[in-house]
Amino acid sequence: MMELRLTAEEEELLINLLQEHQTHLLREIAKAHHYEFRTELRHRCTVLEAILDRVQAPVHAAF
């Protein structure tokens, strides 16, 4: 497990970078001709989406 603390600016930049990479992956998936390559790109996109979901989820302080 990894914990990463970011400022609001850093968090915004990270989210933007992840979203840009997701867009890039989706374009690559659309262009991919080889099944294995397309499958690997889809897997990477799925993992990236899960990371984005967690980064964008509201943080609840533990009291």
C-alpha positions in Angstrom: 0.0 0.0 0.0 1.2 3.5 -0.8 0.2 6.8 0.6 0.8 10.0 -1.3 0.1 13.4 0.0 -0.3 16.1 -2.6 -1.1 19.8 -2.6 -4.3 20.9 -4.4 -2.1 22.1 -7.3 -0.2 18.8 -7.5 -3.4 16.8 -7.3 -4.9 18.7 -10.1 -1.8 18.3 -12.3 -1.7 14.5 -11.5 -5.4 14.1 -12.5 -4.9 16.1 -15.7 -1.8 14.0 -16.6 -3.7 10.7 -15.9 -6.7 11.9 -18.0 -4.5 12.9 -20.9 -2.8 9.5 -20.8 -6.2 7.8 -20.7 -7.2 9.7 -23.8 -4.0 8.7 -25.5 -4.5 5.1 -24.6 -8.1 5.1 -26.0 -6.8 6.5 -29.3 -4.1 3.9 -29.4 -6.7 1.1 -28.7 -8.8 2.4 -31.6 -5.8 2.2 -33.9 -4.3 -1.1 -32.7 -4.5 -3.9 -35.2 -2.9 -6.7 -33.2 -5.2 -8.4 -30.7 -2.5 -8.9 -28.0 -1.4 -5.3 -28.2 -5.0 -4.0 -28.1 -5.7 -6.3 -25.1 -2.6 -5.0 -23.2 -3.7 -1.4 -23.9 -7.2 -2.1 -22.6 -5.8 -3.6 -19.5 -3.6 -0.6 -18.9 -6.5 1.7 -19.5 -8.6 -0.2 -16.9 -5.8 0.1 -14.4 -5.5 3.8 -15.1 -9.2 4.3 -14.7 -9.1 2.6 -11.3 -6.2 4.9 -10.2 -8.1 8.0 -11.5 -11.2 6.9 -9.5 -9.2 6.6 -6.3 -7.4 9.9 -6.9 -10.6 11.7 -7.5 -12.5 10.1 -4.6 -13.2 12.4 -1.7 -11.0 11.8 1.2 -12.7 11.2 4.6 -10.6 12.0 7.6 -10.4 9.3 10.2 -11.3 10.6 13.6 
